[in-house]
């Protein structure tokens, strides 16, 4: 057998083995629902969940609110005290040091921003 035929035979065998592995993998996934509508309610609710926080400082000049907050699961942040940009000035007018609130923080254009704030 010449060298070209040997290479073709090896390539064909390797391709056949790869195809068998892929079909076996596909069979393992056959029972899984992969559509967006198949997401569990718990996963969906965590995307809109609010976190407990306490307002430590309000700075209207910079539009920042310092919060002592619980874990912010949606942005992967553990509990800590940190200043965040307020989405709008109306939030700053309603926020007072010492207030217990529920917040939703999101990364807006690279800035961690309070997009929702509700008094508890």
C-alpha positions in Angstrom: 0.0 0.0 0.0 1.4 3.4 -0.8 1.7 6.2 1.6 -1.3 8.3 0.3 -3.6 5.3 0.6 -2.5 4.6 4.2 -3.1 8.2 5.2 -6.6 8.1 3.6 -7.4 4.8 5.5 -6.3 6.3 8.8 -8.2 9.5 8.3 -11.4 7.5 7.3 -11.1 5.4 10.4 -10.6 8.4 12.7 -13.6 10.2 11.1 -15.8 7.1 11.6 -14.8 6.9 15.3 -15.5 10.6 15.8 -19.0 10.2 14.2 -19.8 7.3 16.5 -18.8 9.3 19.5 -20.8 12.3 18.4 -24.0 10.2 17.9 -23.5 8.6 21.3 -23.2 12.1 22.9 -26.4 13.3 21.1 -28.3 10.3 22.4 -27.3 11.3 26.0 -28.8 14.8 25.4 -32.0 13.6 23.7 -34.2 13.9 26.8 -33.0 17.5 27.7 -35.1 20.5 27.0 -32.8 23.2 25.6 -35.4 25.9 24.7 -35.4 29.3 26.5 -38.9 28.5 27.8 -37.6 25.4 29.6 -35.7 27.6 32.2 -36.8 26.8 35.8 -38.8 29.4 37.7 -36.1 29.6 40.3 -33.5 30.5 37.7 -35.8 33.1 36.2 -36.6 34.7 39.5 -33.0 35.0 40.5 -32.5 37.3 37.5 -35.0 39.8 38.9 -34.4 39.2 42.6 -33.8 42.1 45.0 -31.0 42.0 47.7 -31.3 43.4 51.2 -29.1 46.4 51.9 -28.7 49.3 54.3 -27.9 52.8 53.0 -24.7 54.1 54.6 -24.2 57.4 52.7 -26.0 59.4 50.0 -23.9 61.8 47.8 -26.2 63.8 45.5 -23.2 65.7 44.0 -21.8 62.5 42.5 -25.0 60.5 42.2 -23.6 57.8 44.4 -25.2 55.7 47.2 -23.0 53.7 49.6 -24.7 50.4 50.6 -23.9 47.7 53.1 -25.5 44.9 51.0 -26.0 41.2 51.0 -24.8 39.0 48.1 -25.7 40.4 44.7 -26.1 37.1 42.9 -27.0 38.5 39.5 -23.6 40.3 39.3 -21.6 37.7 41.3 -20.7 40.0 44.1 -20.5 38.9 47.7 -21.8 40.9 50.7 -19.8 44.0 51.4 -20.1 47.8 51.8 -19.6 49.7 48.5 -20.7 52.9 46.7 -22.9 52.5 43.6 -24.2 54.9 41.0 -27.9 55.6 41.3 -29.9 55.1 38.1 -31.6 58.4 38.5 -31.8 61.5 40.7 -35.3 60.5 42.1 -33.6 57.6 43.9 -31.2 59.9 45.7 -34.1 62.1 46.9 -35.8 59.1 48.5 -32.7 57.6 50.0 -31.6 58.4 53.6 -28.7 57.1 55.7 -29.8 54.2 57.8 -32.7 53.2 55.5 -33.2 49.5 55.1 -33.9 48.8 51.4 -34.1 46.1 48.8 -32.0 46.8 45.7 -31.2 45.5 42.3 -27.7 46.3 41.0 -26.7 45.8 37.4 -23.6 46.5 35.3 -24.7 49.3 33.1 -22.1 50.3 30.6 -19.3 49.1 32.8 -20.6 50.9 36.0 -22.3 49.0 38.8 -25.6 50.8 39.0 -28.6 50.6 41.4 -31.5 50.1 38.9 -34.2 49.4 41.6 -34.4 50.5 45.2 -37.4 49.9 47.5 -37.7 50.7 51.2 -38.3 47.6 53.4 
